[in-house]
């Protein structure tokens, strides 16, 4: 699922997200490495996480409809 969002994300935002949410370095380390403010790293991460939540929400809706037999396509 995460890889499906990659094409829709700016490459720098994607990298900031991966390095802070998945790989584990601190926001300050990533900000220093990429020469950006810590706030920029946090905002990029938040944008990607928001997209993930939207995608999972859509999947949950779809799954619920399938379980109830209300999906027609």
MDAnalysis code that builds the backbone (N, CA, C; Angstrom):
import MDAnalysis as mda
import numpy as np

u = mda.Universe.empty(219, n_residues=73, atom_resindex=np.repeat(np.arange(73), 3), trajectory=True)
u.add_TopologyAttr("name", ["N", "CA", "C"] * 73)
u.add_TopologyAttr("resid", np.arange(1, 74))
u.add_TopologyAttr("resname", ["UNK", "UNK", "UNK", "UNK", "UNK", "UNK", "UNK", "UNK", "UNK", "UNK", "UNK", "UNK", "UNK", "UNK", "UNK", "UNK", "UNK", "UNK", "UNK", "UNK", "UNK", "UNK", "UNK", "UNK", "UNK", "UNK", "UNK", "UNK", "UNK", "UNK", "UNK", "UNK", "UNK", "UNK", "UNK", "UNK", "UNK", "UNK", "UNK", "UNK", "UNK", "UNK", "UNK", "UNK", "UNK", "UNK", "UNK", "UNK", "UNK", "UNK", "UNK", "UNK", "UNK", "UNK", "UNK", "UNK", "UNK", "UNK", "UNK", "UNK", "UNK", "UNK", "UNK", "UNK", "UNK", "UNK", "UNK", "UNK", "UNK", "UNK", "UNK", "UNK", "UNK"])
u.atoms.positions = np.array([
    [0.826, -1.195, 0.000],
    [0.000, 0.000, 0.000],
    [0.865, 1.252, 0.000],
    [1.889, 1.265, 0.827],
    [2.738, 2.441, 0.914],
    [3.383, 2.739, -0.435],
    [3.842, 1.724, -1.123],
    [4.481, 1.924, -2.420],
    [3.518, 2.468, -3.469],
    [2.233, 2.240, -3.305],
    [1.255, 2.767, -4.254],
    [1.171, 4.287, -4.191],
    [1.491, 4.866, -3.055],
    [1.434, 6.314, -2.905],
    [2.682, 7.014, -3.411],
    [3.740, 6.283, -3.592],
    [5.014, 6.896, -3.977],
    [4.928, 7.736, -5.252],
    [4.290, 7.250, -6.326],
    [4.237, 8.076, -7.540],
    [3.504, 9.406, -7.346],
    [2.585, 9.467, -6.389],
    [1.814, 10.688, -6.148],
    [2.506, 11.647, -5.192],
    [3.617, 11.248, -4.635],
    [4.322, 12.063, -3.650],
    [5.564, 12.690, -4.265],
    [5.874, 13.881, -3.809],
    [7.110, 14.535, -4.234],
    [8.278, 13.697, -3.722],
    [9.318, 13.494, -4.528],
    [10.429, 12.631, -4.110],
    [11.067, 13.034, -2.772],
    [11.225, 14.323, -2.531],
    [11.813, 14.748, -1.247],
    [10.868, 14.461, -0.085],
    [9.579, 14.689, -0.302],
    [8.593, 14.395, 0.752],
    [8.579, 12.903, 1.059],
    [8.636, 12.106, 0.003],
    [8.635, 10.652, 0.176],
    [9.851, 10.211, 0.994],
    [11.004, 10.767, 0.652],
    [12.228, 10.406, 1.370],
    [12.146, 10.813, 2.837],
    [11.632, 12.017, 3.105],
    [11.488, 12.478, 4.491],
    [10.556, 11.549, 5.259],
    [9.451, 11.155, 4.620],
    [8.517, 10.242, 5.259],
    [9.188, 8.906, 5.570],
    [9.808, 8.301, 4.561],
    [10.433, 6.999, 4.758],
    [11.498, 7.027, 5.848],
    [12.317, 8.055, 5.821],
    [13.417, 8.099, 6.775],
    [12.969, 8.355, 8.207],
    [11.854, 9.028, 8.392],
    [11.402, 9.299, 9.760],
    [10.358, 8.300, 10.250],
    [9.491, 7.846, 9.366],
    [8.413, 6.946, 9.788],
    [8.794, 5.478, 9.696],
    [9.675, 5.139, 8.775],
    [9.993, 3.736, 8.542],
    [11.399, 3.393, 9.029],
    [12.380, 4.136, 8.575],
    [13.772, 3.819, 8.889],
    [14.149, 4.162, 10.326],
    [13.570, 5.227, 10.867],
    [13.770, 5.517, 12.267],
    [14.608, 6.703, 12.693],
    [15.390, 7.381, 11.818],
    [16.152, 8.531, 12.308],
    [15.238, 9.633, 12.840],
    [15.774, 10.444, 13.689],
    [15.028, 11.558, 14.255],
    [14.798, 12.629, 13.191],
    [13.743, 13.406, 13.380],
    [13.403, 14.484, 12.453],
    [14.582, 15.439, 12.293],
    [15.234, 15.779, 13.379],
    [16.360, 16.722, 13.322],
    [17.492, 16.187, 12.448],
    [17.754, 14.901, 12.528],
    [18.815, 14.296, 11.705],
    [18.465, 14.386, 10.218],
    [17.239, 14.060, 9.878],
    [16.809, 14.094, 8.483],
    [16.819, 15.537, 7.977],
    [16.355, 16.467, 8.788],
    [16.344, 17.879, 8.391],
    [17.763, 18.376, 8.117],
    [18.689, 18.026, 8.989],
    [20.078, 18.454, 8.792],
    [20.671, 17.826, 7.539],
    [20.405, 16.554, 7.336],
    [20.937, 15.834, 6.172],
    [20.413, 16.420, 4.865],
    [19.146, 16.847, 4.880],
    [18.521, 17.351, 3.652],
    [18.531, 18.873, 3.563],
    [19.135, 19.527, 4.544],
    [19.244, 20.993, 4.575],
    [17.881, 21.685, 4.516],
    [16.967, 21.198, 5.353],
    [15.642, 21.810, 5.462],
    [15.318, 21.987, 6.947],
    [14.289, 22.761, 7.213],
    [13.840, 22.957, 8.593],
    [13.163, 21.684, 9.105],
    [13.213, 21.487, 10.422],
    [12.538, 20.327, 11.028],
    [11.050, 20.357, 10.705],
    [10.490, 21.561, 10.679],
    [9.065, 21.707, 10.365],
    [8.741, 21.157, 8.973],
    [9.637, 21.366, 8.017],
    [9.413, 20.859, 6.654],
    [9.367, 19.330, 6.647],
    [10.223, 18.714, 7.440],
    [10.229, 17.253, 7.531],
    [8.918, 16.768, 8.142],
    [8.492, 17.418, 9.203],
    [7.235, 17.034, 9.868],
    [6.040, 17.204, 8.943],
    [6.008, 18.313, 8.188],
    [4.893, 18.545, 7.268],
    [4.876, 17.516, 6.146],
    [6.045, 17.191, 5.610],
    [6.112, 16.189, 4.538],
    [5.627, 14.837, 5.047],
    [6.082, 14.471, 6.207],
    [5.665, 13.198, 6.800],
    [4.151, 13.184, 7.038],
    [3.626, 14.290, 7.540],
    [2.187, 14.380, 7.810],
    [1.369, 14.256, 6.528],
    [1.844, 14.865, 5.437],
    [1.116, 14.770, 4.161],
    [1.036, 13.326, 3.675],
    [2.148, 12.616, 3.746],
    [2.145, 11.221, 3.290],
    [1.271, 10.369, 4.208],
    [1.365, 10.583, 5.505],
    [0.528, 9.826, 6.442],
    [-0.958, 10.097, 6.212],
    [-1.292, 11.340, 5.893],
    [-2.685, 11.682, 5.620],
    [-3.189, 10.929, 4.387],
    [-2.358, 10.867, 3.354],
    [-2.734, 10.112, 2.161],
    [-2.921, 8.630, 2.477],
    [-2.046, 8.083, 3.314],
    [-2.184, 6.682, 3.720],
    [-3.511, 6.457, 4.428],
    [-3.858, 7.369, 5.334],
    [-5.121, 7.241, 6.053],
    [-6.300, 7.289, 5.090],
    [-6.240, 8.167, 4.102],
    [-7.321, 8.264, 3.115],
    [-7.452, 6.966, 2.326],
    [-6.316, 6.426, 1.918],
    [-6.345, 5.183, 1.140],
    [-6.888, 4.020, 1.969],
    [-6.437, 3.896, 3.205],
    [-6.924, 2.815, 4.062],
    [-8.401, 2.987, 4.378],
    [-8.837, 4.214, 4.530],
    [-10.255, 4.470, 4.784],
    [-11.092, 3.976, 3.610],
    [-10.634, 4.242, 2.396],
    [-11.328, 3.767, 1.210],
    [-11.360, 2.250, 1.138],
    [-10.255, 1.618, 1.518],
    [-10.215, 0.153, 1.513],
    [-11.167, -0.428, 2.546],
    [-11.244, 0.194, 3.710],
    [-12.159, -0.301, 4.745],
    [-13.605, -0.190, 4.278],
    [-13.937, 0.912, 3.595],
    [-15.288, 1.096, 3.071],
    [-15.600, 0.003, 2.049],
    [-14.655, -0.230, 1.128],
    [-14.819, -1.255, 0.103],
    [-15.001, -2.628, 0.750],
    [-14.161, -2.970, 1.718],
    [-14.232, -4.277, 2.380],
    [-15.569, -4.459, 3.086],
    [-16.053, -3.414, 3.736],
    [-17.328, -3.502, 4.438],
    [-18.474, -3.758, 3.454],
    [-18.433, -3.105, 2.302],
    [-19.486, -3.309, 1.303],
    [-19.436, -4.713, 0.726],
    [-18.242, -5.216, 0.502],
    [-18.093, -6.580, -0.033],
    [-18.632, -7.585, 0.976],
    [-18.313, -7.398, 2.245],
    [-18.785, -8.319, 3.283],
    [-20.298, -8.327, 3.365],
    [-20.903, -7.179, 3.133],
    [-22.367, -7.105, 3.221],
    [-23.047, -7.477, 1.913],
    [-22.241, -7.800, 0.891],
    [-22.793, -8.188, -0.397],
    [-23.384, -7.027, -1.158],
    [-22.922, -5.808, -0.872],
    [-23.489, -4.625, -1.524],
    [-22.566, -4.043, -2.589],
    [-21.584, -4.757, -2.972],
    [-20.669, -4.237, -3.994],
    [-21.106, -4.773, -5.345],
    [-21.300, -3.870, -6.279],
    [-21.779, -4.307, -7.593],
    [-20.799, -3.918, -8.696],
    [-19.523, -3.927, -8.392],
    [-18.618, -3.581, -9.464],
    [-17.262, -3.327, -9.074],
])
